[in-house]
């Protein structure tokens, strides 16, 4: 049974596994110990699947597999015994395809699967069986690493629970084009006969971009998904909830309507809004799970239908304090506009750190922030941290960079760029006992400490 994660006022820290050394072993346990000492009862991280060459956790090659870069190589498990056998028996439906996909990708020197020879591209049964025999040792290596990931993740989760810390994971809305899911489950996506996408994801032009954003993920074949009872989506959500106590669905607004762009388009302007049967999907999930331990990423331009979908299924939304200071007192990201079913952030993984954000503001905007928070520049980022912890929202989440008071040099990701992201590491020894005592006091004052 999953531990409740949104049952009372809590505080957590956002720190992705890629920022830790030995994340699934010693490094992860050390971080959990600090969280517990500091009065935090939740650890949020980004998607944990294997990534492409740019390292983005939102462009994963598999929803089911884990990123083995997070393994603690000093604590690898034995590759035998009842637990090993049970993992292999229960995982073969996804693990066989994943191992074969990764091995074939290496054989074909990283080419996307739609450019593979036809027998591999189109999954010719005789050709794949021959390949399994030829690559048997490599397939075993890949499967064994996935067992090690599952083994270490499970023990880290159990350790966190023993210290009163819940795990808060993340699910990208779309899968990467070159992923085992698109290769092995082509009928679930809008693909042509060769496996190339016929329509791709993005968002329309807005205040931030005149041409919109063209993400390029293949769109789902929602009609087919609804006919089969959303088997694909149910499996990917349930897989993550085996690992985590609560799950954020990225780009939640696409469960109401999604922006569909022709695959040949050069930018997102030629897209159109298409209906998504998100209510039917969430209903199926609720019937299966009884409750939905899901947070909706509802940032950006959110229309009434998206808000109604979230509220109808009683899903918490997100509020980001850095987005609040546009001079309008009714801005929903300002603390006095928050609702109880909110997850409140100083900033997210896509924002600059609070110190970096504050320093980049105009003098007029900084004065507005200072006036609202009744603070001065010397009190940042902790003035914004106090606003997050003091919010009526049930859950307040602070990026580790803000906990440490770091500047733009510690930014994790800059959207629409591909260089220099996802590489920040938590400085060794930075999470001190004194800092833990400080946050334990803050969390107690704001009613977020057990």
Secondary structure, 3 states (H helix, E strand, C coil): CCCCCCCCCEEEEECCHHHCCCCCCHHHHHHHHHHHHCCCCEEECCCCCCECCCCCCCCECCCCCCCHHHCCHHHCCCCCCHHHHHHHHHHHHHHHHHHHHHHHHHHCCCCCHHHCCHHHHCCCHHHHHHHHHHCHHHHHHHHHHHHHHHHHHHHHHHHHHHCCCEEEEEECCCCCCCCHHHHHCHHHECECCCCCECEEEEECCECCECCCEEEEEECECHHHHHHCCCHHHHHHHHHHHHHCCEEEECCHHHHCEEEEEECCCCCHHHCEEEECCHHHHHHHHHHHHCCCCEEECCCCCCCHHHHHHHHHCCCEEEEEHHHCCCCCCCCCCCHHHCCCCEEEECCCCCCCCHHHHHHHCCHHHHHHHHHHHCCCHHHCCHHHHHHHHHCCCCEEEEEHHHHCCCCHHHCCCCCCCCCCCCCCCCCCCCCCHHHHHHHHHHHHHCCCCC
